[in-house]
Each structure stands twice: as C-alpha cells, then as structure tokens.
C-alpha cells in the first residue's frame, strides 16, 4: 500500500504544529517527511527544525534507519556527519543520535 504524500496530510483545524508533527510521527513517518509537511502546511523555516525535532525521537531515529537502508556500511562518524547535515544539527548532536540509534538497535 502506498503511503500518502505530505501535501495530502492536512492538519486538523485545531492542531498546532507540535500536535500535527506528533500525529505524523505516531503514524510512522520519519523526520524528513514530517519536515516537508510542516514546511508545506505551516510555512516553518528550515532553521527552526533542528531544535523543534529534539523531542521527536521515533521520527529522528527512523531517519537514521532510512540513511542506513541506502548505505548500510556507513561508519558511525560518517553517519553522524550525514545526520548533522541532513537535519541541521551540530555534529555533537548527530553523534548523540547515532549512539542512541545504535544502543536501541542492540537492545532489539
């Protein structure tokens, strides 16, 4: 079954951008998809996304998962650099998210 496009996932009348993003995260979307939806429906600016998504752990970890699907042989350093660049966060935060991702995947 094909997933809907971000343009078709319209926010509900009373939804704030935080509630809308949480709903999309709960529906299984990854951070880049949700960013596109927020930019389209709420006109959020790129520089606001890095900090905004800190509490959206599932969406952020799904993004890392998608990066590893494309290139499963990335080193942690390379992955942290890519995460940092993609998500507009510091290298330190990128490293944090990669470590969290690895820890959660070892626990599976």
N, C-alpha and C positions, 0 to 999 in steps of 0.2 A: 504494500500500500504506500502510495506516495505521500510524503509529508507536505503540509500546506506551506505556502510561501509566507514570508514575514509580512508582506503587504496585505495579505488576506486575514491576518490575525489582528483584528481591530480591537483596541482597548474597550473595555466596558465603560459605560458612561461615568461611573463613579471611581474608576481605577486611577490611582496615582501611578507614576512611572515605576515606583518601587513594587507596588502590588502587581502591576502588569508584568514586570520582569520576573517576579516570583512565580506567577502563574505559568509563564513560559518555561521557566526552569523546572517547575513541577511536572510540566508536560513532556520533559525530556530533552529540551533544546540546549545547545551549547552556547557559550558566551558570545561568539561572533554572530550567530543567528539573532540572539536577543539584542545585541548592539544595533544591528541593522534595523530591527523592528522599532527600537526606541528612537533611533535617528529618524526613521520614516514617520512615525506616528506622533512623537513628542518633540521632534527637532532638537534632540540632545546634541551637544557639541562633542567632538572627539576628545578634547582634553578633560572632560568630566567622567569619562568611562572608567579609567583606571581605578580610581578610589571608589566609585559607585559600586563596582562589582566585587569588592573585597568580601562582602558577606555572602556572595552567591557561589559558595564552594562547589556545588554539584555542576553548575554551568561552566565554571572555570576548569574543573578537572576534566569535564567532557571535552573541552577544547584541547587540552593536553593529549587526551586519548586520540582525538582526531589527528593531531600532528604526528603521533606515533603510528597511526594507521598508514599515513603517507610515507613516513620514513622510520621504520621500527628500529633501525640501527643507530639512531642519534645517541651521542654521549649525553650525560646529564648537563654538561656545560653547554653544548650546542642547543639542547632543548631549552635550557633556561634563557639563553640568548634569544631564541625564536619566540618564546613566551613573552619575554620582556618587550621585544619589538612589536609583536602582534597586538599585545594588549596595552601598550603604552605605559608600562610599569617599569620600575627600576630593575636592574639586573639582580639586586639583592632579593626583591620580591619575586622575581622569576625563579630564582634558586629555591626560595621558600616553597613556592607552589610545586616545583618539580619534586622536592623532597617529600612533600605531603602526598603527592600523587604516587610516588614510589612506595611510601610507607603503607598507604591504603591498598595498593595492589599486592604487596607482600602479605598483607593480612587476609587476603581472599582465599 
